[in-house]
């Protein structure tokens, strides 16, 4: 038998091991976790119990909030204020999904009674949605709470009625254990099987998880390389499963001449704040900004440079990410015609795991095939400013930008009122992203029913969102009953509507 591989909590500020949290989960351990989750599927069938569980989970996380935040900070160096807000976001998500479960609209009930006089004649059709089954969730590095064990993928899957097995991220194993314990305790408190949520550790466990025959879907937030490997594994199974992955995003920004003429300084400061938020480790960080050539554009970049020089060094999540960031910046800065008005690099203390933010600039007309690296995400506090001469150069750059979570445009006052080509520019950006931002910055993803956090590949591998009420749709499948006698119908589809669900009957909302 192979020796157990220990999982350590590591201090990102010093790189020192803090504590032995667990051992990497063996293939047998993954199998046991998935089978226990599968056996717990019936426990989540009752919507009232499900909603109570989600609310109890939020309460448990809050009651242990001080310890959870302290542990997450010790493992991520993201700071108590940021993590306290992230915990509030996480518990808010859980309660919002509890409301969705109670409302019942997520079931999507549609009833069309038989119509023999229709052409062609229509049978009695009754449609609703059922949970897929066990969901594998892969925790994110940059959000130890909101996109990890108790995060949006887990909350939405549980809301759909799907038990979850979470693969913990190696950067915050102790935080993952605390959060999993809170969720399992909430399940027991509300009379559900604890195995509606399980936790596994280790790279091999993550691969075994996506391949397990009882896993019905997967949610992932991370790198293009890691996500694509799991996506391909999910598709290569004897029975392929849906894989909802958030992989990488450049999040382009277009600044028009009118906008920069009106508020160059404000735009430079705003860009600096957005790209350094969380030390540039947000998935919606603006990584490519189109800025007009000329004096106004120069003023904007001067303002940006000042903001970056005043920004203190920040910690990246682990040594591997720091090394990748520094190498990524070096490789980009070495490209022809690229300059660095403010050079991103290591922090002042050579022993620390900090980095300083920076900006790279390149003329749009010089952007050749050899500059493809500039059109890829560089995870950390750096952005690329592409200086354009005219609209044709804007279009030439946008044609090469890959799918993103967000696309942003800053307009002048007259353009924002509908003048000029603003509408065409907004339409053009809509083709690139799942969220289009006008006269704002993309960092910050509001948790709201109308939110969409997704985009064309490689931003995500599906058309779904991982934030907002409709995130639950990823874990449901539609089923139609045709000409089924009333006594054989599930309660959700009976004429009397005993569960008082919102639904559409013969084309009318009820």
ABEGO torsion letter per residue (X at the ends): XBBBBBBBBBBAAAGBBABBABBBBBAAAAAAAAAAAAAAAAAAABAAAAAAAAAAAAAAAAAAAAAAAAAAAAAAGAEAAAAAAAAAAAAAAAAAAAAAAAAGAAAGBBBBBBBAABOBBBBBBBBBBBBAEBBBBBBBAABAAAABAABAAAAAAAAAGBBBBBBBBAABAAAAAAAAAAAAAAAAAAGBBAAABBBBBEAAAAAAAAABAABABBBBBEBAAAAAAAAAAAAABABBBBBBBBABBAGBBBBBAAAAAABAAAAAAAAAAAAABGGGABAABBABBBBBBEAAAAAAAAAAAAAAAABBBBBBABAAAAAAAAAAAAAAAABBGBBBABBBBBBABAABABBBBBBBBBBAAABBAAAAAAABBBBEBBBBBBBBABAAAAAAAAAABBBBABBBBBBBAAAAAGBEAAAAAAAAAAAABABBBBGBBABEBBBBAABBBBEBOAABABABBABEAAAAAAABBBBBBBGBBAAABBAAABAAGAAGBBBBBGGBBX
